Amino acid sequence: MENIINRKRALDIISHFHSSKVLIVGDIMVDQFIWGKVSRISPEAPVPVVKVTSESLLLGGCANVLNNVFSMGGKVAVSGIVGSDDMGSWLISKLRKMNIDTAGIIVEHERPTIVKTRVVAHSQQVVRFDREDKNPVSRDSLQGIIEYIKSMKDGLGAVVISDYNKGVFSEELIRGIREITLERGIILCIDPKQSDFSLYSGCDLITPNHQEMERALGMELKNDDDITNGGRALIRKFDFGALLVTRGEEGMSLFENDGRVTHIPTVARDVFDVTGAGDTVIGVFALCVAAGATFREASALANHAAGIAVGKVGTAPVYQDELKKRYEQANLS
């Protein structure tokens, strides 16, 4: 396969990250990790006993997308919902310490902050439990998100809708965001979790994984031909500007509305944990586009970033220096 982007061009795009701004809108979460060791099975039930050695709180959901843009050196803003609880307070405090504006974060008093707790022993996830309320957020909250986006000054290069299907996104909200981005000429990227892709019609880029694509099509995708035909069908049906399918060990496939299809092989060297890899892809893609990259160039850079992300345990961002190092050492002319 031909090189989509050479070293010089990649490093040039990365050098513009610091002046490029991305707004992340979506389901804000806390990823809680409980780390430990297993040396015996419980006498009460056939389950491992985890001796806890440490705990950590990390930015999750759309806040992990934000964290990847931030770690890449980009300018970033965020809008979403948290609860009036300790985890919500921790999130807002964490973002303020990063000097990120929290005016777009709306507190709902009757709704808990979403927390995903993972118990990890010997680098393997033992169990995960979620605390969440998936009912639709209030109309006032939706209006608050729209008003925040409208209030933002010019300079946004891209908007990311990070939809985890936790109650934030409705057809009304997505339509409202689309109207703003169209009016201002801003690229709109969507990471979908809802199977009905009509909600996302007309967006500039959508990034389903293989399984999400199958659900949207209502069919199993068994080979490359199925992926190609399915991708083209989704582009036509929902008027997407482009579709970037993340395919795990098979890499990615980019479909553009001019009919061009680009298959990008994986560059992952080691795979320890795929948690948050999709967040890395859409965050880095959006930042690259905001920095002047084409969709193909942004896909190639996002693919390298994802290859770094899956080599880490837990919800871990990828840093600009790590991505630069990949290209500085790569055999690309």
C-alpha positions, 0 to 999 in steps of 0.5 A: 500500500502507498504511504498515505502521509510521509514523515515531513507532512505528518510532523508538519501537521503535528506542529500545528496542534498547539494552535488548533481547537476542538470542542468535545460534546458528549457523555462525560464519565469517570473511569475508576480503576481498582488495581490488585493481585489474585492469589486465591479463590473465594471460599464463598463462591468460585470467584477470585479474591482481589487484594487491592493495592491501589486505586485511580480515577481517570477522565472517561467517556467524552472526557477521555476524547478531550484528554487525548486532544489535550495530551496532543497539545491541542486547544480543547473545550468540553460540554456535557452533563455531570451529577451534583456528587463527589465524582462530578466535583472531582471531574470539574476540579480535574478539568480546571487544574488542566486550565480547561473551561468548564462553563459548558459542563451542566450539573443535573441534581437528580442525575449521578455522574457516570462512573465505570469501575474496573477491577484489574489484577495482573494487568487483566480486567476481572470485572467492571460495574457501572453507575449511571442513569440512561434516561434522557437529560432535561430539556434545560440541559440540552438547551444549555449545551446548545447555548454554550456552543453558540457562545463560543468564539470563532476559531473552532476547527472541529466539533466531536460528538462522543455519543455513548448512548447514556441519555445526552444525545437526541435528534434535536440536540444533534440537529442543533449542533449540526446547524451551528457547525454548518453555519460556521464551516466547522467539521463535525465528527461523530463517534456513534453508539446508537444503532440508528445512524439516521440520527447522525445524517449529514455529519462530516465524519462518523467513526463506528467500529466493526460491530457498530457498523454491523448493527447499523446495517442489520447484517454480519460483515464477514470479509473485506468485500462486505465492509466495502459494500456496507461502508458505501451503502452507509455513506449513500443512505445517510449523506456522510462526508466520510466514514472511518471504520475501526476494525481492531487487528485489521486496522481501519477503513476510510470511506469518502463520499467521492467513492474513494476507499482507503484501507489502513493496516494496523500499526499496533506493536503490542496490544494490552488493553483496547479501553478508550482506543476509539476515543483516541482515534476520533480525538486525534482525527479531529485535531488533525483536521483542525490542524489542516490535514485531509481526512486520509492524512488524519486517518493515518495519524489517528491509526498510529495514535491508536496503535500506541493507545492499545499498548497501554493498560487502562484509559490512557491518553497518547502524548504528542511526543509519542506520536512524533517519535513514531514518525521520526523513527518510521521508515517513511520518506 
